[in-house]
Amino acid sequence: MVNKKLLCWEKMFLICSILFFLAVVLPLFALAKYAVPWYDDYDAALYTHSFLNLEDHFLLSNLIKGVAFRVKTSWYAWQGTYASIALMALCPIEHYSIGCRALLLVYLLSLFVLSHVLMKRFLKADRSSYCAMTAFIAGVTLLTFHSPAEGLFWYNGGVHYVGMFSLEMLFLSCLIALLDQKKAWRVIGLELAAVILAIMTAGGNFVGVMYGGLCILTIMGLALIGRNRNVLLLLAPACAYALGMYFNLSAPGNMVRQSYFADSRYGFFQSVFASFRSAFEFVFVFKGMLFLLAAMILAVPVILRMVQDTDFRFPCPILVSAWSFCMYAAGFAPSYFGMGIPGAGRTINIIKLLLTILLFLNEIYWLGWLSSCLRKKKGEIPKLGHSGLYLAAATVLLLGSFAINGEKEASFSSYAAARSMINGEAKIFYIENLERKAIIESEEQDMVFRPHTVLPALLSIADYSADPNAGPNRMLCSYYSKNSLRVE
């Protein structure tokens, strides 16, 4: 019989998790109102904009032509990431906040779907525990986001990495769900969704493509070991993924792009070694890691409650953790191989997201293994939720890790978002961009912008240049058919 004190703790954890989730998400969602396009957004949406302007009214055929032309041009001239390029070409320049909010919502949706699939399949978790843990994990991943400016408030950088990472979680959810399905209509629906998502995710950034390929091999391998006949249902998505991956990696544009980094890019084995080195180093570089550790400690009682009723035995936890670390480390390899660096901020975003999610999954797995071992020995599972002292200590540790952090705005995204809106920086930044918009819409062909008086960390990567020939300046001019742009 479940202890009433433990149930009371679970209800409290659910309420607190939801409140924590809302406290994290709402400031980010609100700040998106003040987000504005950056230079890559204009370049990516240029052809879509041009084709749509061929008529004085909206035509879907022109939109499709613009996206297709953008994909074709990039495939030959820069990179083969056809799905990411297509989504970039759809950048809502005139309604930019929609794109930023869509990125946030798609990420949350995909995380909740993947969590539901995993917790229902392996833990048989009840709705309360599932909702509490997922809301808690979602809140922690967003609060300790590596670079929100490049992942949530810059559509081009965000959709290429966080957006595709979200689709990869949905793809993974479909693959896992297919292994359990028996009803024909569900199999057909999941199979179709898996094939579509396979084609899309195989056309994303190279870090995500590698993650997807490793996950497919892992799932199919485990299904074969477990003699799951439904593994045959994964063949179509796997083949679709392989074809999309080949189309992506074989693009002539990849060679063009790599030529820019010919002197700095690493060899294969050097990239692998550097990736594992960076995996260790970045654990100490990432901000908010003490807060993450405190959050994991706070979640222990609910996790123990979730794992005590499952039939899953959590075998080989050491191998699972080793696989997790290799997955995390592998994220650095494509950037080392292609450019000789561990990755730009937008690339590191998905590596940090994966690390955070894997840490929680490994915590659940190890506690599940411990619970399984105790059941075999007819021992009693620790019920830390009984102890008010444990709850108080974990809560103090969580709040204390936030309080002692001297770089709160750099470490906690929602805190920075709220501060930016409260002190008025976000509004000032947005108003100054409206003034620039008025200049763009004027008859002036040689535009001159006043420099921004504020550059909120979450909303701006940099300002335009005083040099009219600078790349960002020229991209904005091309989009609006202007002669030149400079900042005084």
N, C-alpha and C positions, 0 to 999 in steps of 0.2 A: 504493500500500500504506500502511495506517495505521501510523504510528510506534508502537512498543511503549511508549515513554516516555509518549506521549499517552494510550494506552489505560490505562496504569498510573495516570496522573493522573485519568482519568475514573472508574476504579474507586474511587480514593481520594475523589473528589468525591461519588460515590454513597453511600459509607459515611458520610462526614461529613454529607451532606445528610439522611440518614435519622436519624442521631444528633441533629443539630440540630433536625429536625422533632419528634422524640420529646421533646427537652428543652424545646421550646416548648409542645407540646400537652398533655403529661402534667400539668404543674402547673395548667393551666387546667381540665383535666378533673377533677382531684382537688379543686380549690377549689370546684367546683360543688356539692360535698357540703354546703357551709356557706351556700349561697345561700338567701335567704328572699324571699317575695312582698313587693311594694311596692304602694302604694295603687291604682294603675291596674289591677293584676292582679285585685284584688278587684272592682273596678267592672266590668271586662270579663267576668269569670266569674260575675257575680251571677245572671243569669237561668238559666244552665246549672245552677248550684248549686241554684237554687230549683226548677226543673223536675225535677231528679234526686231531690230530697227529697220529691216528691209520692208516691213509693212507698218501701216499706221495703227494696226491692232494686233493683238496677240494671236500667234499661230503655233500650235503644238509642233507642227512639222519643222518650222524654223528653229524652235528650241532644240529638237532632236538633231537637226543638221549642225547647229552650233556646237553641241556637246560632242558629236561624232568627229567634227573637224578638229576640236581641241584634243581629243584622244589620239587621233591619227597623227597630228603634228607632234605631240609630245612623244608618241611611240617611236617616231623616226628621229626626233631631234634631241630628246632629253632623257626619258625613262619609260619603261614599259608598264608602269602601274596603272593599267587602264581603268580599273574601277575607282581608284582614288581620284584620278584625273577627271573622270566623268562627274563625280560628286563635287569636286572643286569647281568645275565649269558651271555648276548650278548655284554658285555662291549668291545669296540674296543681297547684293550690294545696297540696294535702296531700302531694304528691310533687314538690316544686318543682325539685329537682336534675335530674329526668328531662327537664324542659323545657329547662333550660339546656344540658345535655349534648346534647340533640337538636339545638339550634341550632348548636352547634359541629360536630357530626358532619355535618349537612346542608350546612353551608358547605364543609367539607373535601371531601365527596363531589362537590358541584357543581363545585368548582374542579378536582378531578382529572378529572372527566368533560369539562369544557370544554377543559382542557389536552390531554387525550388526543385529542379531536376536531381541535383546531388543529394539534398537532404531528404527528399521523398524516397529516392531509390535506395540509398545506403543507410540512412538513419531512421527512416519511417517517422520523421519528426512531426509533431502536431503543429497546427497552424500558428499557435501562439509563439512557440519556440522558433519556428522558421521565420516568422515576421520579425521577431525581436532580433535574432542574430543577423539577418540580412540587412535590416535597417541600420544596425550597429556597424556592421562591416562597411556598408555603403557610406555611412557618415564618416568613418575613419579614413577610408580611401580618398574621399573628396577633401576632407579637412587637411590632410597631409599631402595633398597633390604637389608634385614636384615643381611644375611651372604652369600655373593656371593661365598666365598671359599667352603662352604658346599652345595650350591644350584645350582651353575652354572659351577664351575670348578672342581668339584669332581663328576664324573659320577654316582658312586654308591649312594651317598647321594642325588644327584640331581634327578636322575630318580625315586627314591623311593618316593620323596615328590613333587618337582616341576613338574616332568614329569607326575606323576599320577594326580596332581592338574590340569594340562593342559587338560588331557583326561577327567577329570570330568567337565571342562567347556564345552568341546565339547559334552559330554553326556547331560548336562543341555540344551545346545542349541538345540539338537535334540528333547528333550522332549517338549520344548516350541514351536518349529516350528511345531511339530505334531498337536498341538491344533488348528492350522490355516489352515492346508492343506486339500484340496478337490480333487486335481488331484491324480488319482490312482498311477501313476508311482512315484510321489514324496512321497506319503504315504509309498509305499513299500520300497523305498530307505531309507527314514528316519527311518522306523521301523527296517529295517535290521541293519542300522548303530547304532541305539539306543540299540538294543539287544547285538550287539558285544561290544559296549562301556560299557554297563551294566556289562557284564561278566568281562571285563578288570578292570574297576574301582572298582568293588566289591572285587577284589583281590589285592588291594593296601594297603597302610598304614592305621592304624585304625582311624586316624584323618580324612583322606579323605573319608574312608568308612562311617563314621558317618555323615560327611557333605553331601555325596551323598544321604544317606537314608533320612535325614531331608529335602533335596531339593525335593526328589520324593514325600514325604508325603505332603509337602507344595503345590507343583504344582497340585497334584491330588485333594487336598482339595479345592483349589481355583477354579479349573475347575469344581468340583461338585457344589460349591456354585454358580458359574456362569452358571450352566446348559449347559456346553459345552459337546456335545455328543462325541467329539473326545477324551474325557478322556478314553474311552474304548481302544484307541490305545496305551495308556500308560501301560496297564495291562501286556503285554508281556515283555517289558523292566523291569517293576517293579518285575515281577516274576523271571526273569533272574538275576536281581540284588540280590533279596532275597536268591536265591539258591547259588550264588557266595559268598555272605556274610556269609551264613551258612558254606560253605566249608572252607572259610577263618578263621572264628572264632572258628570252631570246631577242628582245627588242633591240634594234640598232642603236636607239637612243642611249641605252645603258653604256655602250662603249664610248659614245660621245661624252657622257657625263663623267665616266671614269678617267677619261683623258685629262680632265682638269685636276685630278688628284694623283696623277701617275707617279709623282715623286714622293708622295707622302703615304700612299696606301700600303697596308701590310700584306704579307703573304699569308697563305692558308694557315699553316701551323703557328706562325707568329700571331695571327689574329686570335686563334684559339687560346694560346697562352695569355695574351693580353686581356682577353675576355674574362678569364678566371681571376686574373689579378684585379681587374676593375670591379668584379663582383664582390670581392672582399673589401676593396677600398671604398666603394660607394655605400656600403652599409654604414660606414662612419661619416660619409659625406652627406647623405640624405638628412634633411631636417625633419624634426618631429618624431624621431625614432624612439625616444624615451616615452613620449605620449603613446605611441603605438604599443610599446611593451606594456605600459600600464593598462591600456585598453584590453589587451589579451589576458592579463591577470584578472581584470574585472569580469571577463566573460566566462571564466572557468566553471562556476557553479551551474550555469545554464547549459554549457556544453556537456558537463557530466550528466545532467538530467536527460539531455537529448540522446546520448550514446548508450544509456543503460538498458534501453528496451529494444535495441536493434539486434537482428540476427547476424549482421555482418561482423566478421571477426578481426578486421583490420590487420591483415598479415603483413609481414616484412616492413615495419615502419621505417627502419634505417634505409632501405632501398627507396622508399617513397620520398624520404627527405633528400636523399642523394639525387634522385631524379628531379626533384623540385629545384634544388640548387643549380643543377646543370641547365634546366630550362631558364632560370633567372639569368645565369651567366651567359647563356647563348645569345641573349638579346644584345649584348655589346659587340658580338662578332661581325655582323654585316657592316657596321659603321667603321670598324677597324679595317675590314677587308676592302671596303669601297673608298674610304677617305682617310684612314689612319688616325681616327679619333674615336673615343668611346660613344659619341653620339651628341647631336644637338639637344637642346632642352626639350623640344617636342618629341624626340626619340626617347629620351630618358623618361619622359612621362609614362609611357606604357610599360617600361621596365620597372619603374617604381610601383605602378598599379599592380603589375603581376606579382612583384615581391610581396606587397601587402596582402593580397588575396591568398597567395601561397602560404604565407606565415599563419594566417587564420586556419586554412585548410589543414596544415600540418599540426596545428594545435588540436584541432578536432580529431585528427587521425591518431595522434599519440595518446590523447585522453581516452579515445575509443579503444585503443589497444590495451591501455592500462585497465580500463573497465572490463574488457574481455578476459584478461588474465586473472583479475580478482574473482570474476564469476566462475571461472574454471576451478579456482581453489576454494570456492564457496565463501569467499571473503565479502566484506561489506564495502560497497562503493563509497568513497568519501563524499559527504554531503556538506561542502563548505558553505552552502547557502544557509545552514543552520546558524552559523556564527556571525553575530552582529559585528564582532571584532574584525573578521575577514572583510566583510562588506565595507566597513568604515575605513579600514586600512587601504583597500583597493581604490576606493573613491578618493581618499586623500592623495594617494599616489598619482591618480589620473589628473586631478585638479592641480596638484603640486607640480607635475611635469609641465603643465601649461603655464603655471604662474612663474616658474623659474626660467622659462625660456626667454632669453634676452632678445630674440629675433622673431617675435610673435607674428609680425606682418609678413615676414619671409617664410615662416614655417607653417602657418595656419591660414589657408585660403579664405575661409569665411570671415575670419577676424579681419583680415586685410580688406575684404570686400565691404564689410560693415563700416570700418574706419573710413574708407574712401568715400562712402556715401554720407556718413555723419559729418565729416569735416568739410564736405562740399567739393572735394577735389574731382570726384567723378562728374559732377554736374558742370563744373567749370570747364573741364576737359571736353565734355560733350558740346557745350555752348560754343567753345572756340572752334570745334569742328563744324558746327552749323555755320559759323561765319566763313569758314573756308568753303563750305558747300555753296554759299551764296556767290563767292568769287568764281567757283567752277561753273555755275549756271549763268554767269554773266557773259557778255560779249567779249570779255578780255581773253586774248589768245596767249599772252605771255603773263602767266599768273605769278603773283608774289604773295606768299603767306607770311604772316607774323609768327614767330616761334611760339610754341605752347608755353604758357606760364607754369603749368603743372603737367606732369607725366605720371599718372597713377600706375603703380607697378603691375597691377593686374590687367590694365586696359591698354597699355602701350609698350611696344618693344623698343621703338626709337621714333624720332621725328624725321621728317624729310630733310633734305640737305640744302645747303646754300649753293651747291654745285648743280646747275640745271642738267648736267649730263649724268648725274648719279642714277643708278638703276631704278630705285623706287620712284624717283621723280618722273622718269621717262615712262614707267608703266602706268602711272596715274594719268599722264598726258595722253597716252595712246588710247586709254579707255574712253576718255572724254573728248578726244580729237582736239587737243590743245597743242600749241607750239612748244611751250616750255613752262617749267615751274621751278621756283627757287624760294628758299626761306631766308628772310632778311636777317 
